[in-house]
Amino acid sequence: MPPFPTGNPPATGTGTLLITLEDINDNAPFIYPTVAEVCDDAKNLSVVILGASDKDLHPNTDPFKFEIHKQTVPDKVWKISKINNTHALVSLLQNLNKANYNLPIMVTDSGKPPMVNITDLRVQVCSCKNSKVDCNAAGTVHLSLSLLLLFSLLSLSGESS
């Protein structure tokens, strides 16, 4: 007998193969936006609504857990409140002086085991006087003017050669 049947007609068959791919929790969530502005004399101390996203599939994504990472008790000027499964509100507990602040935000997904990401939220506390918002530090303005003068001088010296 040959290794393969050679019947006439040849024997054939049809079947269905079902393949299920399960997602593993291999991506950490990320927050957006990563920069926010607030006025130094704001009456409303809400800073920004943060969103989170994750490249994994359910159940390794939301609901996300938002936390301020390593906030010391004496420095408790920030608060984070859950809005829904994917968003949270960052607020101030008091007004701050004009400056740039880096607030480490820790976001955790619902995977098993959970993935965590810590991202600095850069909060610019700006001066808001007479409907003018000023977030620039005096040094930044000075540097910009210096660079403008330098480029002007370089372009003039290039024209004379």
C-alpha positions in Angstrom: 0.0 0.0 0.0 1.4 3.4 -0.9 2.0 6.0 1.9 -0.8 8.3 0.5 -4.1 6.9 -0.6 -4.5 7.2 -4.3 -8.2 6.6 -4.5 -10.4 7.8 -7.3 -11.8 10.4 -6.5 -9.3 11.5 -3.9 -10.6 11.8 -0.3 -11.0 15.4 0.9 -12.3 17.1 4.0 -13.1 20.6 5.4 -12.7 21.8 8.9 -12.7 25.0 10.9 -9.8 26.0 13.1 -10.5 28.6 15.8 -7.5 30.4 17.2 -7.9 32.7 20.1 -5.0 35.1 20.9 -5.1 36.5 24.4 -3.5 39.9 25.2 -0.8 40.0 27.8 -0.3 43.1 29.9 3.0 44.2 28.3 2.3 48.0 27.9 2.2 50.5 30.7 -0.5 53.2 30.5 0.4 56.8 29.8 -1.2 60.1 30.7 -2.1 63.1 28.6 -1.6 66.1 28.6 1.8 66.4 30.3 1.8 70.2 30.5 -0.8 72.5 32.2 -1.1 76.2 33.1 -2.9 77.8 36.0 -3.0 81.4 37.2 -1.2 82.3 40.5 -4.3 84.0 41.8 -6.9 81.6 40.4 -10.2 81.3 42.3 -10.9 77.9 40.7 -8.0 75.7 41.8 -8.7 73.0 39.2 -5.5 72.6 37.1 -6.1 70.0 34.4 -8.2 67.0 33.5 -5.8 64.1 32.9 -6.6 61.2 30.6 -4.9 57.8 30.4 -4.5 55.4 27.6 -3.0 51.9 27.2 -2.0 50.0 24.0 -3.1 46.7 25.6 -6.6 45.2 25.1 -9.3 44.6 27.7 -8.9 43.5 30.6 -5.4 44.9 30.7 -6.4 48.6 30.3 -8.9 50.6 32.2 -10.1 51.3 34.8 -6.9 53.3 35.6 -5.8 54.3 39.0 -4.3 57.8 39.3 -2.1 58.9 42.2 0.4 61.6 43.0 3.6 59.8 43.4 5.6 60.4 46.7 3.8 63.5 47.8 5.3 64.5 51.2 2.8 65.5 53.9 4.2 69.0 54.5 4.2 69.7 50.7 0.5 68.6 50.2 -0.6 71.3 47.8 -1.9 69.0 45.1 -5.0 66.7 44.9 -6.0 64.2 42.3 -9.7 63.0 42.0 -11.1 60.3 39.8 -13.6 61.4 37.3 -14.3 58.1 35.5 -12.3 55.0 34.5 -10.0 56.9 32.2 -9.8 60.5 33.5 -8.9 62.3 36.7 -8.8 66.0 37.9 -5.6 67.5 39.2 -6.3 70.4 41.6 -4.4 72.7 43.9 -5.3 72.9 47.6 -3.9 76.5 47.7 -2.5 79.1 45.3 1.2 78.8 44.3 3.8 81.4 43.4 4.6 81.9 39.7 7.0 79.1 38.7 7.2 75.7 37.0 6.3 72.7 39.1 6.9 69.0 38.2 4.2 66.8 39.7 4.9 63.0 39.4 1.7 61.3 38.4 1.5 57.5 38.8 -1.1 55.7 36.6 -1.8 52.0 37.0 -3.7 49.8 34.7 -6.1 46.9 35.6 -3.9 44.1 34.2 -2.7 41.0 36.1 0.0 41.9 37.2 -0.7 45.6 36.8 1.6 47.9 34.9 2.6 51.3 36.3 3.9 54.4 34.7 5.2 57.5 36.5 5.2 60.7 34.3 6.0 64.3 35.4 3.1 66.6 34.8 4.7 70.0 34.2 2.5 72.7 35.8 3.2 76.3 34.9 1.9 78.7 37.5 1.5 82.0 35.5 0.9 85.6 36.4 -2.6 86.6 35.1 -3.0 90.4 35.4 -5.4 92.6 33.4 -6.4 89.6 31.1 -2.7 89.0 30.2 -1.3 85.6 31.0 2.5 85.6 31.6 4.1 82.2 32.0 7.6 83.3 31.0 10.4 83.7 33.4 12.4 86.9 33.2 15.5 84.9 32.2 13.7 83.3 29.3 12.8 86.6 27.8 16.3 87.9 28.3 17.8 84.8 26.6 15.4 85.2 23.6 16.4 88.8 23.1 20.1 87.9 23.3 19.6 85.1 20.7 17.7 87.5 18.4 20.5 90.1 18.6 23.2 87.4 18.0 21.3 86.0 14.9 20.9 89.6 13.6 24.6 90.3 13.9 25.5 87.0 12.3 23.2 87.7 9.3 24.7 91.2 8.9 28.3 89.8 9.0 27.3 87.2 6.4 25.9 89.9 4.0 29.1 92.0 4.1 31.4 89.1 3.0 
